[in-house]
Amino acid sequence: MASLLPTTLFEIKGQAPAPSKDYHQLIVTESKVIWRWWKISLRSEFRNVYPGEEKNSYQDFLDDLTLQVHIGVVFGDEVLKYICNLCQHQFDYLDRLPKAQLMYIISFLELEDIARLSQTSRKFEKVCNSDELWEHIVSRYCDTIPPEMRALAVEVGWKEIFFTNKLQLQKKIRRRRQKVEGSAEDVTV
C-alpha cells in the first residue's frame, strides 16, 4: 500500500488572511513538513526580508504548537487536522487511488452505496457521478446499447439514461431522432 503514496503527500499554498499580504506554502512529503513564506509589505523594515523556509520532521511538527497555530490561521483547522493525521501516519489510501481503479471498485457497489459514497468527499462525488462510471454500470445491466441511446447519453448523461424508465427513454430517443431529422431537412432546404 505504501507504493500508492507519492513523494508529496499534500501541498497547499495561499495568502494569509487580511490584513496580511504574506504568501505561504505548506508541503508534506514522506518524511518532512515544509513551511515556506514570502513576506509582502510596503513598510521599509520588511523590504529586505527574504522568503523563508522551515523543514521539520513529523515529530518536530507535532511538537511545534506555534507553527501549528500559524498553519491553522492561514489555511484553517481542517487542513491542520489533516496534516497532523498525515504526520501520525494516518493515510487515506482509498482517496489516493487513481481514478480508473477507484471507478472499477465503485462499479461493484450497490446503487445505494454509490449514492452514500458520493456524499463523503468532492473526489468521490465527482467519480460517483461521472459519465464513465455510469456508462460502465449501464453496459453491465443492458445486453446491448443501440447507437441512438449512446447519442442520447452524450446529451443527457449516462446516469440519466440509467434512471430513466424504458417508456420515457423511448420517448426521448424518438424526440431526439425527430429533432435530428428536422435539422437535417433544414440544412437541405
N, C-alpha and C positions, 0 to 999 in steps of 0.2 A: 504494500500500500504506500510505503514511503516514496516509491518512484512516481506516484501521482503528484507529489508536491514539487512545484517549480522552485527555482532558486530564490525568487522573490515571492514570498507568500502573500504580501499585502503592500499596497502603495497608495498613498493619498497625498494630494497637495492642495493648497488653497491659501486664501488670505485670512489673516486673523480678524476677529470681529472689530467693528468700529469702536473707537476712533483710530485704532492702529491700522497701518497700511502694510505691515510686515507680511512677507510670504513665508510659508512653512511647507516642508515636505517630510513625510514620515514613511519609512520603508522598513518592512520586517522581512529579513532573509531567513535562511535555515538556522542561523545561529546568532544573529545580531538584530538590534533595533537601531536604526539610523535616523537621527533627527537633524534636519537641516533648516536653516533660517536665513532670510535675506532681510536686513533692516532697511526700511524705506522711510525716510524722514527728510523734511526740509530744514530741520534745525542744524545749525553749524556743528554742534558737538557730535552729531551722528554721521556727518558727511564722510568721514574716513573709516567708518566701521565696515569691515569686510564680511561677506557671508560666512556663516559658521556651520560647523558640523559636530555632532556628538554621536559616537558609536558606543553602544552598551551591549553587554551580553544579556541574555534573557533574565538572569537572576539580578544583575545590576539594575535593569529596567524596573523589575518588580519591586526592588528596594528603593528606587528613586521616586519618592512621592511628589517632589517638586516638578519633575518632568511629566509625571502622570497628570498632575493638575493642569499644567500648561497644555498638554495634548487634549485634555477634556475641554478646556476653554476654547481652543482653536477648532477642533474637529467634532466635539460633542462626546457625551458619555457613552453612547452606543459604540463608537469607534474605539474609545479607550477600553471598554469592556471586551470587545473583540480582540484587541491587541493583547490584553492581559491573558485571555484564553489561549491565544497562539503561543505566548511565552510560557504557558504552563503545559504546552504540547497537547492542547485540546483542539485538534484539527477537524474540520468538517470535510471529510473525504468525498461524500456524495455531492456536495456543492462544487467540488473541484473536478468532477468527471467531465470529459469532453462531451459536447452536445450530442454527438452521434451515439455514444454509449449510453448516455442518460435517456435519450429517446427510446433506445432499444429496451432498456429496463422498464421504462414507464409504459411502453406498449403492452406489457403483460399485466398491468394493473386493471382492476375493475374500474368502471366509469366513475363511481362514487369516490374511489380513492384518487383518481386523477383530479377530480374536482377539489378534493381536500388538499392534495399536494400543491395545486396551483395557488393556493392561498397562503403558502408558507414563506415564499420569498419572490422577489421580482424575477430572478432567474428561472425558478420553477414555473411561475405564471407564464413567462414567455415561451418556455419549452412546452408546457401542457396545452397551450392554446395555439401552437404553431401548426401551420398547414402541413408540414412534413409529417408530424406525428399523426394528425387526423387522416391524412391520405393513407398512411400505413394501417390505421385502425379500420378505415372504410374498406380497404382492399382485403383485410383479414376477414371481415364479415360478409363481403359480397363475392360471388363467384367470378363475375366479370363486370367491368366498368366500361360502359359504352363511351365513345368519344364525345357525344353530346353532354354526358354527365361530367366528364373531365373538363370540358369547356365551361360548363356552368360552375364547377367547383373553382375554377380560376377566378370567376367573377364574384362569387359569394363566399367562398372559403369551404374547405373540406369539413370543418366542424359543423357548419350549417347544413351541408349535404347529409352528414351522418344523422343529425337530429330531426331532419325533415321526413315526414311520413311519405309513403310511396305515391299517394294521390297528389299531394302538394308538389312533390318532386316532378311528377309527370307534367303537372300544370306549368311549373317553372321552365321545364325543358321545352314544352310546346310554345310558351311565350317567347322564350329566347330564340327558338327556331323562326317564329314569325317575325321577330324583330330583325334577325339577320337576313331573312328573305326580303323583308321590306326595305332594308338599307341597300341590299344588292339591286333591287328594282330601281331605286332612286339613282344609283350610280349609272345604270344602263340607259336611263331616260335622258 
